[in-house]
Amino acid sequence: MPQNESSNDRLFRIVLFMFIVTLAIAWQSWFLLALSAIPLITGAIGFCPLYAITGYKTLKSES
C-alpha cells in the first residue's frame, strides 16, 4: 500500500489519537474511543483512504 502522508501528518494523527482517547476516558464515551482508532491506524500505516479518493497527499514525491 503506497503511503500518502508526510511524517508531520502522521505525527499529528498520533497526537490527535491521544487527545481523543483522553476525551473518551474523561467523558466515558465508547463512541469516542472507537472513533480514535481512525487517526491511530492511518497515522501508523501512513495511508489515508480519504486522501487517496481526493488525490491529495502530504508526502513529497521521491524524485
mmCIF file of the N, C-alpha and C atoms, coordinates in Angstrom:
data_MODEL
# 
_entry.id   MODEL 
# 
loop_
_atom_site.group_PDB 
_atom_site.id 
_atom_site.type_symbol 
_atom_site.label_atom_id 
_atom_site.label_alt_id 
_atom_site.label_comp_id 
_atom_site.label_asym_id 
_atom_site.label_entity_id 
_atom_site.label_seq_id 
_atom_site.pdbx_PDB_ins_code 
_atom_site.Cartn_x 
_atom_site.Cartn_y 
_atom_site.Cartn_z 
_atom_site.occupancy 
_atom_site.B_iso_or_equiv 
_atom_site.pdbx_formal_charge 
_atom_site.auth_seq_id 
_atom_site.auth_comp_id 
_atom_site.auth_asym_id 
_atom_site.auth_atom_id 
_atom_site.pdbx_PDB_model_num 
ATOM 1   N N  . MET A 1 1  ? 0.848   -1.171 0.000  1.00 0.00 ? 1  MET A N  1 
ATOM 2   C CA . MET A 1 1  ? 0.000   0.000  0.000  1.00 0.00 ? 1  MET A CA 1 
ATOM 3   C C  . MET A 1 1  ? 0.898   1.240  0.000  1.00 0.00 ? 1  MET A C  1 
ATOM 4   N N  . PRO A 1 2  ? 0.736   2.106  -0.975 1.00 0.00 ? 2  PRO A N  1 
ATOM 5   C CA . PRO A 1 2  ? 1.573   3.307  -1.033 1.00 0.00 ? 2  PRO A CA 1 
ATOM 6   C C  . PRO A 1 2  ? 1.191   4.303  0.065  1.00 0.00 ? 2  PRO A C  1 
ATOM 7   N N  . GLN A 1 3  ? 2.187   4.983  0.555  1.00 0.00 ? 3  GLN A N  1 
ATOM 8   C CA . GLN A 1 3  ? 1.929   5.983  1.583  1.00 0.00 ? 3  GLN A CA 1 
ATOM 9   C C  . GLN A 1 3  ? 1.577   7.313  0.928  1.00 0.00 ? 3  GLN A C  1 
ATOM 10  N N  . ASN A 1 4  ? 0.710   8.081  1.598  1.00 0.00 ? 4  ASN A N  1 
ATOM 11  C CA . ASN A 1 4  ? 0.367   9.400  1.088  1.00 0.00 ? 4  ASN A CA 1 
ATOM 12  C C  . ASN A 1 4  ? 0.362   10.459 2.200  1.00 0.00 ? 4  ASN A C  1 
ATOM 13  N N  . GLU A 1 5  ? 1.005   10.149 3.334  1.00 0.00 ? 5  GLU A N  1 
ATOM 14  C CA . GLU A 1 5  ? 1.079   11.086 4.451  1.00 0.00 ? 5  GLU A CA 1 
ATOM 15  C C  . GLU A 1 5  ? 2.538   11.391 4.787  1.00 0.00 ? 5  GLU A C  1 
ATOM 16  N N  . SER A 1 6  ? 2.809   12.654 5.049  1.00 0.00 ? 6  SER A N  1 
ATOM 17  C CA . SER A 1 6  ? 4.152   13.045 5.473  1.00 0.00 ? 6  SER A CA 1 
ATOM 18  C C  . SER A 1 6  ? 4.362   12.647 6.933  1.00 0.00 ? 6  SER A C  1 
ATOM 19  N N  . SER A 1 7  ? 5.597   12.724 7.389  1.00 0.00 ? 7  SER A N  1 
ATOM 20  C CA . SER A 1 7  ? 5.878   12.366 8.779  1.00 0.00 ? 7  SER A CA 1 
ATOM 21  C C  . SER A 1 7  ? 5.198   13.338 9.740  1.00 0.00 ? 7  SER A C  1 
ATOM 22  N N  . ASN A 1 8  ? 5.087   14.614 9.370  1.00 0.00 ? 8  ASN A N  1 
ATOM 23  C CA . ASN A 1 8  ? 4.375   15.577 10.215 1.00 0.00 ? 8  ASN A CA 1 
ATOM 24  C C  . ASN A 1 8  ? 2.888   15.245 10.302 1.00 0.00 ? 8  ASN A C  1 
ATOM 25  N N  . ASP A 1 9  ? 2.310   14.864 9.196  1.00 0.00 ? 9  ASP A N  1 
ATOM 26  C CA . ASP A 1 9  ? 0.900   14.468 9.153  1.00 0.00 ? 9  ASP A CA 1 
ATOM 27  C C  . ASP A 1 9  ? 0.675   13.239 10.033 1.00 0.00 ? 9  ASP A C  1 
ATOM 28  N N  . ARG A 1 10 ? 1.573   12.280 9.938  1.00 0.00 ? 10 ARG A N  1 
ATOM 29  C CA . ARG A 1 10 ? 1.453   11.058 10.742 1.00 0.00 ? 10 ARG A CA 1 
ATOM 30  C C  . ARG A 1 10 ? 1.584   11.372 12.230 1.00 0.00 ? 10 ARG A C  1 
ATOM 31  N N  . LEU A 1 11 ? 2.525   12.237 12.586 1.00 0.00 ? 11 LEU A N  1 
ATOM 32  C CA . LEU A 1 11 ? 2.700   12.629 13.980 1.00 0.00 ? 11 LEU A CA 1 
ATOM 33  C C  . LEU A 1 11 ? 1.450   13.340 14.494 1.00 0.00 ? 11 LEU A C  1 
ATOM 34  N N  . PHE A 1 12 ? 0.889   14.234 13.695 1.00 0.00 ? 12 PHE A N  1 
ATOM 35  C CA . PHE A 1 12 ? -0.335  14.934 14.078 1.00 0.00 ? 12 PHE A CA 1 
ATOM 36  C C  . PHE A 1 12 ? -1.462  13.945 14.354 1.00 0.00 ? 12 PHE A C  1 
ATOM 37  N N  . ARG A 1 13 ? -1.589  12.920 13.524 1.00 0.00 ? 13 ARG A N  1 
ATOM 38  C CA . ARG A 1 13 ? -2.652  11.928 13.714 1.00 0.00 ? 13 ARG A CA 1 
ATOM 39  C C  . ARG A 1 13 ? -2.458  11.125 14.992 1.00 0.00 ? 13 ARG A C  1 
ATOM 40  N N  . ILE A 1 14 ? -1.225  10.813 15.336 1.00 0.00 ? 14 ILE A N  1 
ATOM 41  C CA . ILE A 1 14 ? -0.959  10.086 16.585 1.00 0.00 ? 14 ILE A CA 1 
ATOM 42  C C  . ILE A 1 14 ? -1.287  10.969 17.787 1.00 0.00 ? 14 ILE A C  1 
ATOM 43  N N  . VAL A 1 15 ? -0.923  12.243 17.726 1.00 0.00 ? 15 VAL A N  1 
ATOM 44  C CA . VAL A 1 15 ? -1.259  13.175 18.813 1.00 0.00 ? 15 VAL A CA 1 
ATOM 45  C C  . VAL A 1 15 ? -2.777  13.344 18.908 1.00 0.00 ? 15 VAL A C  1 
ATOM 46  N N  . LEU A 1 16 ? -3.444  13.436 17.761 1.00 0.00 ? 16 LEU A N  1 
ATOM 47  C CA . LEU A 1 16 ? -4.907  13.519 17.738 1.00 0.00 ? 16 LEU A CA 1 
ATOM 48  C C  . LEU A 1 16 ? -5.527  12.280 18.378 1.00 0.00 ? 16 LEU A C  1 
ATOM 49  N N  . PHE A 1 17 ? -4.972  11.109 18.095 1.00 0.00 ? 17 PHE A N  1 
ATOM 50  C CA . PHE A 1 17 ? -5.438  9.874  18.714 1.00 0.00 ? 17 PHE A CA 1 
ATOM 51  C C  . PHE A 1 17 ? -5.363  9.967  20.236 1.00 0.00 ? 17 PHE A C  1 
ATOM 52  N N  . MET A 1 18 ? -4.218  10.425 20.746 1.00 0.00 ? 18 MET A N  1 
ATOM 53  C CA . MET A 1 18 ? -4.051  10.521 22.200 1.00 0.00 ? 18 MET A CA 1 
ATOM 54  C C  . MET A 1 18 ? -5.036  11.523 22.807 1.00 0.00 ? 18 MET A C  1 
ATOM 55  N N  . PHE A 1 19 ? -5.289  12.625 22.113 1.00 0.00 ? 19 PHE A N  1 
ATOM 56  C CA . PHE A 1 19 ? -6.244  13.614 22.588 1.00 0.00 ? 19 PHE A CA 1 
ATOM 57  C C  . PHE A 1 19 ? -7.659  13.035 22.640 1.00 0.00 ? 19 PHE A C  1 
ATOM 58  N N  . ILE A 1 20 ? -8.069  12.339 21.590 1.00 0.00 ? 20 ILE A N  1 
ATOM 59  C CA . ILE A 1 20 ? -9.410  11.756 21.553 1.00 0.00 ? 20 ILE A CA 1 
ATOM 60  C C  . ILE A 1 20 ? -9.556  10.675 22.619 1.00 0.00 ? 20 ILE A C  1 
ATOM 61  N N  . VAL A 1 21 ? -8.529  9.874  22.837 1.00 0.00 ? 21 VAL A N  1 
ATOM 62  C CA . VAL A 1 21 ? -8.588  8.850  23.882 1.00 0.00 ? 21 VAL A CA 1 
ATOM 63  C C  . VAL A 1 21 ? -8.732  9.509  25.253 1.00 0.00 ? 21 VAL A C  1 
ATOM 64  N N  . THR A 1 22 ? -8.010  10.596 25.476 1.00 0.00 ? 22 THR A N  1 
ATOM 65  C CA . THR A 1 22 ? -8.132  11.323 26.747 1.00 0.00 ? 22 THR A CA 1 
ATOM 66  C C  . THR A 1 22 ? -9.560  11.825 26.949 1.00 0.00 ? 22 THR A C  1 
ATOM 67  N N  . LEU A 1 23 ? -10.154 12.392 25.907 1.00 0.00 ? 23 LEU A N  1 
ATOM 68  C CA . LEU A 1 23 ? -11.545 12.834 25.998 1.00 0.00 ? 23 LEU A CA 1 
ATOM 69  C C  . LEU A 1 23 ? -12.487 11.657 26.227 1.00 0.00 ? 23 LEU A C  1 
ATOM 70  N N  . ALA A 1 24 ? -12.235 10.551 25.551 1.00 0.00 ? 24 ALA A N  1 
ATOM 71  C CA . ALA A 1 24 ? -13.092 9.369  25.704 1.00 0.00 ? 24 ALA A CA 1 
ATOM 72  C C  . ALA A 1 24 ? -13.069 8.857  27.135 1.00 0.00 ? 24 ALA A C  1 
ATOM 73  N N  . ILE A 1 25 ? -11.902 8.860  27.742 1.00 0.00 ? 25 ILE A N  1 
ATOM 74  C CA . ILE A 1 25 ? -11.790 8.405  29.125 1.00 0.00 ? 25 ILE A CA 1 
ATOM 75  C C  . ILE A 1 25 ? -12.475 9.397  30.067 1.00 0.00 ? 25 ILE A C  1 
ATOM 76  N N  . ALA A 1 26 ? -12.226 10.688 29.847 1.00 0.00 ? 26 ALA A N  1 
ATOM 77  C CA . ALA A 1 26 ? -12.813 11.711 30.715 1.00 0.00 ? 26 ALA A CA 1 
ATOM 78  C C  . ALA A 1 26 ? -14.333 11.722 30.619 1.00 0.00 ? 26 ALA A C  1 
ATOM 79  N N  . TRP A 1 27 ? -14.856 11.551 29.421 1.00 0.00 ? 27 TRP A N  1 
ATOM 80  C CA . TRP A 1 27 ? -16.303 11.594 29.205 1.00 0.00 ? 27 TRP A CA 1 
ATOM 81  C C  . TRP A 1 27 ? -16.947 10.217 29.242 1.00 0.00 ? 27 TRP A C  1 
ATOM 82  N N  . GLN A 1 28 ? -16.142 9.187  29.431 1.00 0.00 ? 28 GLN A N  1 
ATOM 83  C CA . GLN A 1 28 ? -16.600 7.795  29.469 1.00 0.00 ? 28 GLN A CA 1 
ATOM 84  C C  . GLN A 1 28 ? -17.438 7.474  28.216 1.00 0.00 ? 28 GLN A C  1 
ATOM 85  N N  . SER A 1 29 ? -16.844 7.731  27.075 1.00 0.00 ? 29 SER A N  1 
ATOM 86  C CA . SER A 1 29 ? -17.536 7.568  25.804 1.00 0.00 ? 29 SER A CA 1 
ATOM 87  C C  . SER A 1 29 ? -16.905 6.440  24.985 1.00 0.00 ? 29 SER A C  1 
ATOM 88  N N  . TRP A 1 30 ? -17.666 5.376  24.787 1.00 0.00 ? 30 TRP A N  1 
ATOM 89  C CA . TRP A 1 30 ? -17.195 4.276  23.942 1.00 0.00 ? 30 TRP A CA 1 
ATOM 90  C C  . TRP A 1 30 ? -17.124 4.710  22.486 1.00 0.00 ? 30 TRP A C  1 
ATOM 91  N N  . PHE A 1 31 ? -18.021 5.610  22.088 1.00 0.00 ? 31 PHE A N  1 
ATOM 92  C CA . PHE A 1 31 ? -18.026 6.091  20.708 1.00 0.00 ? 31 PHE A CA 1 
ATOM 93  C C  . PHE A 1 31 ? -16.724 6.821  20.378 1.00 0.00 ? 31 PHE A C  1 
ATOM 94  N N  . LEU A 1 32 ? -16.304 7.724  21.261 1.00 0.00 ? 32 LEU A N  1 
ATOM 95  C CA . LEU A 1 32 ? -15.041 8.434  21.022 1.00 0.00 ? 32 LEU A CA 1 
ATOM 96  C C  . LEU A 1 32 ? -13.855 7.487  21.034 1.00 0.00 ? 32 LEU A C  1 
ATOM 97  N N  . LEU A 1 33 ? -13.913 6.500  21.900 1.00 0.00 ? 33 LEU A N  1 
ATOM 98  C CA . LEU A 1 33 ? -12.826 5.526  21.950 1.00 0.00 ? 33 LEU A CA 1 
ATOM 99  C C  . LEU A 1 33 ? -12.725 4.770  20.625 1.00 0.00 ? 33 LEU A C  1 
ATOM 100 N N  . ALA A 1 34 ? -13.868 4.372  20.085 1.00 0.00 ? 34 ALA A N  1 
ATOM 101 C CA . ALA A 1 34 ? -13.872 3.683  18.791 1.00 0.00 ? 34 ALA A CA 1 
ATOM 102 C C  . ALA A 1 34 ? -13.431 4.626  17.672 1.00 0.00 ? 34 ALA A C  1 
ATOM 103 N N  . LEU A 1 35 ? -13.865 5.889  17.739 1.00 0.00 ? 35 LEU A N  1 
ATOM 104 C CA . LEU A 1 35 ? -13.504 6.881  16.733 1.00 0.00 ? 35 LEU A CA 1 
ATOM 105 C C  . LEU A 1 35 ? -12.006 7.165  16.729 1.00 0.00 ? 35 LEU A C  1 
ATOM 106 N N  . SER A 1 36 ? -11.374 7.034  17.873 1.00 0.00 ? 36 SER A N  1 
ATOM 107 C CA . SER A 1 36 ? -9.935  7.313  17.965 1.00 0.00 ? 36 SER A CA 1 
ATOM 108 C C  . SER A 1 36 ? -9.095  6.318  17.175 1.00 0.00 ? 36 SER A C  1 
ATOM 109 N N  . ALA A 1 37 ? -9.673  5.192  16.804 1.00 0.00 ? 37 ALA A N  1 
ATOM 110 C CA . ALA A 1 37 ? -8.933  4.187  16.030 1.00 0.00 ? 37 ALA A CA 1 
ATOM 111 C C  . ALA A 1 37 ? -8.578  4.699  14.633 1.00 0.00 ? 37 ALA A C  1 
ATOM 112 N N  . ILE A 1 38 ? -9.380  5.595  14.090 1.00 0.00 ? 38 ILE A N  1 
ATOM 113 C CA . ILE A 1 38 ? -9.138  6.078  12.728 1.00 0.00 ? 38 ILE A CA 1 
ATOM 114 C C  . ILE A 1 38 ? -7.806  6.821  12.617 1.00 0.00 ? 38 ILE A C  1 
ATOM 115 N N  . PRO A 1 39 ? -7.557  7.865  13.444 1.00 0.00 ? 39 PRO A N  1 
ATOM 116 C CA . PRO A 1 39 ? -6.247  8.522  13.311 1.00 0.00 ? 39 PRO A CA 1 
ATOM 117 C C  . PRO A 1 39 ? -5.084  7.625  13.730 1.00 0.00 ? 39 PRO A C  1 
ATOM 118 N N  . LEU A 1 40 ? -5.318  6.690  14.649 1.00 0.00 ? 40 LEU A N  1 
ATOM 119 C CA . LEU A 1 40 ? -4.248  5.783  15.047 1.00 0.00 ? 40 LEU A CA 1 
ATOM 120 C C  . LEU A 1 40 ? -3.835  4.896  13.878 1.00 0.00 ? 40 LEU A C  1 
ATOM 121 N N  . ILE A 1 41 ? -4.779  4.289  13.230 1.00 0.00 ? 41 ILE A N  1 
ATOM 122 C CA . ILE A 1 41 ? -4.477  3.365  12.126 1.00 0.00 ? 41 ILE A CA 1 
ATOM 123 C C  . ILE A 1 41 ? -3.870  4.111  10.940 1.00 0.00 ? 41 ILE A C  1 
ATOM 124 N N  . THR A 1 42 ? -4.484  5.229  10.551 1.00 0.00 ? 42 THR A N  1 
ATOM 125 C CA . THR A 1 42 ? -3.960  5.964  9.395  1.00 0.00 ? 42 THR A CA 1 
ATOM 126 C C  . THR A 1 42 ? -2.585  6.557  9.687  1.00 0.00 ? 42 THR A C  1 
ATOM 127 N N  . GLY A 1 43 ? -2.370  6.989  10.925 1.00 0.00 ? 43 GLY A N  1 
ATOM 128 C CA . GLY A 1 43 ? -1.058  7.516  11.289 1.00 0.00 ? 43 GLY A CA 1 
ATOM 129 C C  . GLY A 1 43 ? 0.001   6.443  11.355 1.00 0.00 ? 43 GLY A C  1 
ATOM 130 N N  . ALA A 1 44 ? -0.380  5.252  11.798 1.00 0.00 ? 44 ALA A N  1 
ATOM 131 C CA . ALA A 1 44 ? 0.582   4.159  11.918 1.00 0.00 ? 44 ALA A CA 1 
ATOM 132 C C  . ALA A 1 44 ? 1.013   3.614  10.559 1.00 0.00 ? 44 ALA A C  1 
ATOM 133 N N  . ILE A 1 45 ? 0.075   3.504  9.619  1.00 0.00 ? 45 ILE A N  1 
ATOM 134 C CA . ILE A 1 45 ? 0.427   2.929  8.318  1.00 0.00 ? 45 ILE A CA 1 
ATOM 135 C C  . ILE A 1 45 ? 0.834   3.979  7.289  1.00 0.00 ? 45 ILE A C  1 
ATOM 136 N N  . GLY A 1 46 ? 0.508   5.256  7.546  1.00 0.00 ? 46 GLY A N  1 
ATOM 137 C CA . GLY A 1 46 ? 0.910   6.319  6.624  1.00 0.00 ? 46 GLY A CA 1 
ATOM 138 C C  . GLY A 1 46 ? 0.049   6.429  5.390  1.00 0.00 ? 46 GLY A C  1 
ATOM 139 N N  . PHE A 1 47 ? -1.137  5.874  5.437  1.00 0.00 ? 47 PHE A N  1 
ATOM 140 C CA . PHE A 1 47 ? -2.035  5.909  4.289  1.00 0.00 ? 47 PHE A CA 1 
ATOM 141 C C  . PHE A 1 47 ? -3.411  6.367  4.740  1.00 0.00 ? 47 PHE A C  1 
ATOM 142 N N  . CYS A 1 48 ? -3.956  7.373  4.061  1.00 0.00 ? 48 CYS A N  1 
ATOM 143 C CA . CYS A 1 48 ? -5.292  7.874  4.356  1.00 0.00 ? 48 CYS A CA 1 
ATOM 144 C C  . CYS A 1 48 ? -6.189  7.597  3.148  1.00 0.00 ? 48 CYS A C  1 
ATOM 145 N N  . PRO A 1 49 ? -7.231  6.777  3.320  1.00 0.00 ? 49 PRO A N  1 
ATOM 146 C CA . PRO A 1 49 ? -8.126  6.487  2.201  1.00 0.00 ? 49 PRO A CA 1 
ATOM 147 C C  . PRO A 1 49 ? -8.811  7.729  1.641  1.00 0.00 ? 49 PRO A C  1 
ATOM 148 N N  . LEU A 1 50 ? -9.141  8.683  2.495  1.00 0.00 ? 50 LEU A N  1 
ATOM 149 C CA . LEU A 1 50 ? -9.772  9.909  2.025  1.00 0.00 ? 50 LEU A CA 1 
ATOM 150 C C  . LEU A 1 50 ? -8.824  10.713 1.135  1.00 0.00 ? 50 LEU A C  1 
ATOM 151 N N  . TYR A 1 51 ? -7.542  10.735 1.499  1.00 0.00 ? 51 TYR A N  1 
ATOM 152 C CA . TYR A 1 51 ? -6.547  11.386 0.641  1.00 0.00 ? 51 TYR A CA 1 
ATOM 153 C C  . TYR A 1 51 ? -6.483  10.683 -0.720 1.00 0.00 ? 51 TYR A C  1 
ATOM 154 N N  . ALA A 1 52 ? -6.540  9.367  -0.717 1.00 0.00 ? 52 ALA A N  1 
ATOM 155 C CA . ALA A 1 52 ? -6.459  8.608  -1.966 1.00 0.00 ? 52 ALA A CA 1 
ATOM 156 C C  . ALA A 1 52 ? -7.656  8.903  -2.868 1.00 0.00 ? 52 ALA A C  1 
ATOM 157 N N  . ILE A 1 53 ? -8.839  9.013  -2.280 1.00 0.00 ? 53 ILE A N  1 
ATOM 158 C CA . ILE A 1 53 ? -10.046 9.289  -3.063 1.00 0.00 ? 53 ILE A CA 1 
ATOM 159 C C  . ILE A 1 53 ? -9.978  10.677 -3.697 1.00 0.00 ? 53 ILE A C  1 
ATOM 160 N N  . THR A 1 54 ? -9.504  11.649 -2.928 1.00 0.00 ? 54 THR A N  1 
ATOM 161 C CA . THR A 1 54 ? -9.464  13.028 -3.427 1.00 0.00 ? 54 THR A CA 1 
ATOM 162 C C  . THR A 1 54 ? -8.203  13.353 -4.219 1.00 0.00 ? 54 THR A C  1 
ATOM 163 N N  . GLY A 1 55 ? -7.202  12.471 -4.167 1.00 0.00 ? 55 GLY A N  1 
ATOM 164 C CA . GLY A 1 55 ? -5.960  12.711 -4.886 1.00 0.00 ? 55 GLY A CA 1 
ATOM 165 C C  . GLY A 1 55 ? -4.996  13.612 -4.135 1.00 0.00 ? 55 GLY A C  1 
ATOM 166 N N  . TYR A 1 56 ? -5.292  13.921 -2.900 1.00 0.00 ? 56 TYR A N  1 
ATOM 167 C CA . TYR A 1 56 ? -4.452  14.790 -2.077 1.00 0.00 ? 56 TYR A CA 1 
ATOM 168 C C  . TYR A 1 56 ? -3.392  13.957 -1.379 1.00 0.00 ? 56 TYR A C  1 
ATOM 169 N N  . LYS A 1 57 ? -2.202  14.498 -1.207 1.00 0.00 ? 57 LYS A N  1 
ATOM 170 C CA . LYS A 1 57 ? -1.180  13.820 -0.420 1.00 0.00 ? 57 LYS A CA 1 
ATOM 171 C C  . LYS A 1 57 ? -0.233  14.845 0.167  1.00 0.00 ? 57 LYS A C  1 
ATOM 172 N N  . THR A 1 58 ? 0.262   14.543 1.359  1.00 0.00 ? 58 THR A N  1 
ATOM 173 C CA . THR A 1 58 ? 1.186   15.437 2.028  1.00 0.00 ? 58 THR A CA 1 
ATOM 174 C C  . THR A 1 58 ? 2.618   14.920 1.919  1.00 0.00 ? 58 THR A C  1 
ATOM 175 N N  . LEU A 1 59 ? 2.793   13.719 1.404  1.00 0.00 ? 59 LEU A N  1 
ATOM 176 C CA . LEU A 1 59 ? 4.108   13.124 1.243  1.00 0.00 ? 59 LEU A CA 1 
ATOM 177 C C  . LEU A 1 59 ? 4.762   13.678 -0.020 1.00 0.00 ? 59 LEU A C  1 
ATOM 178 N N  . LYS A 1 60 ? 5.965   14.168 0.106  1.00 0.00 ? 60 LYS A N  1 
ATOM 179 C CA . LYS A 1 60 ? 6.692   14.695 -1.058 1.00 0.00 ? 60 LYS A CA 1 
ATOM 180 C C  . LYS A 1 60 ? 7.080   13.532 -1.969 1.00 0.00 ? 60 LYS A C  1 
ATOM 181 N N  . SER A 1 61 ? 7.040   13.750 -3.261 1.00 0.00 ? 61 SER A N  1 
ATOM 182 C CA . SER A 1 61 ? 7.426   12.705 -4.209 1.00 0.00 ? 61 SER A CA 1 
ATOM 183 C C  . SER A 1 61 ? 8.915   12.425 -4.109 1.00 0.00 ? 61 SER A C  1 
ATOM 184 N N  . GLU A 1 62 ? 9.294   11.190 -4.379 1.00 0.00 ? 62 GLU A N  1 
ATOM 185 C CA . GLU A 1 62 ? 10.690  10.778 -4.273 1.00 0.00 ? 62 GLU A CA 1 
ATOM 186 C C  . GLU A 1 62 ? 11.402  10.883 -5.613 1.00 0.00 ? 62 GLU A C  1 
ATOM 187 N N  . SER A 1 63 ? 11.520  12.089 -6.145 1.00 0.00 ? 63 SER A N  1 
ATOM 188 C CA . SER A 1 63 ? 12.213  12.264 -7.424 1.00 0.00 ? 63 SER A CA 1 
ATOM 189 C C  . SER A 1 63 ? 13.253  13.333 -7.357 1.00 0.00 ? 63 SER A C  1 
# 
